[in-house]
Amino acid sequence: MEVDADVDAENEKKEPSPFTKKMRKKNRPQLFRSAFITSLPVMAGYVVLGTGYGMLAYSHGLGIWWPVLMSLCIYAGSMQYVAIDLISGGAGFVTMALTTLAVNARHLLYGLSMLKKYENTGKKKPYLIFALTDETYSLLVKEDKEPCSNQPAFYFLVSLFDQSYWVLGSIIGVLAGRLIPINTTGIDFSLTALFITVAVDQWCEAKKHWPAIAGGMCAIACRLIFGADSFLIPTMIAIVVALSVPDVFGRMQEKRKN
């Protein structure tokens, strides 16, 4: 009987009641509005950054459709900027794969920290994983309250809005690059500028600053030890260790007390 009760409880969690479904449908406009408002800071950056990416890609001979398709199917932000030079320079598959791993290694940390938030997202989970960029992560990681009683849909809409801004910017960029002769020197730094802005915003809102300080110290140390071309992956490993050690020691002390 206890097993049956547990199974019924799990089914209730997986399948919302008719009343819950009705309330979610009723609150759908509010859900769209909340997700859109939450995504506005990213819209301001992504349209501009996507435009810069589109212009840069077109100036390197990628045409009109390839930059847009990359924004739809790859959607990797900084890696798309890097990919422009790799593709136009004729880089091989192994070089592209290793470079992608190095540039996007930080997403391993993002994914680990989002495990609980994405736990009950159902069919939306594959897209949420695909669309987890730096800026989307910064929006969702601090969104603790459940808007409109449908958190998975909220996460999905914020992620979808953010990607739509990037794709829109890419389209504007390739069209501008085709119609207007513009010097694209320095455009590739715009993504770094946005990331710095997001980091400063997180610093101002966070109550604890030691994780950011530890991450910065790990990055500086690895940069000095491994050099500019090879420090990213060691930095990620060092950050994981630095943030995990206090938690492990804390649990060990609790076990000793008990």
C-alpha positions, 0 to 999 in steps of 0.5 A: 500500500505504501508503494502504491501511495508513493507511485500515486504521489509521483504521478501527481507531481508529473501530471498537473491536476485539471485545476492547475492546468486551468490556472496556468492557461488563465495566467498565460498572458501574465507568464509571457509578460513576466518572461519578456520583462525579465529578458529585456536586459538581454534584449538590449545587449543581444540585438546589438551583439547579434548585429555585430556578429552578423556584420562581422560574419558577412564581412568574412565572406559567410554570406547571408544565410550561414550566420543566421543558421548558426544563430538558430542551430549553434547559438553559442555567442562568443564561440560564434565570433571565434568560429568566424575566424576558424571557418574563414581561415580553413581550420580543421575539424579537430581544431574547431572541436578543441577550440569549442571545448575550451571556449564553452567549458564554463557551461559545465559549471552553469549546467551543474548549478541549474540541475535543480531548477531544470529538474521538472521541466519535462519536454522543455529540458533539451531546449533549455540546455541548448539555450543556456548562454551566459546572459540567460544563466545570469537571469535564471539563476537569480530567479528564485520565485515562481512567476505565474505558478509555471516555472518551467514555462517561464524558463522556456520563454526567457530562453526563447526570447533571448535566442530570438533577440540574438537571431534578430540581431544576426539578421539585422547585421548581415543585412547591414553588412550587405547594404552599408560598407562598415569597418568591423574592427573591434566589434568582436570585443562587444561580447566581452563588454556585455559579459563584464556588465553582467558580472558587475550586476551580479556582484552588486546584487550578490550577498556573498562575494567570495565565490567571485573573488576565488574565481578571479584569483583562479583565472589570474593564477592559471593565466600566469601559469599556463599562458593566454592560449591554454588557461581556460580549462585549467581555470574551470577545474580550479574554480570547481575545486575552490568552490567545492572544498569549503562545502566538502569540509562543511559536510565532514564537520557536520558528520563529526558533530553528529 
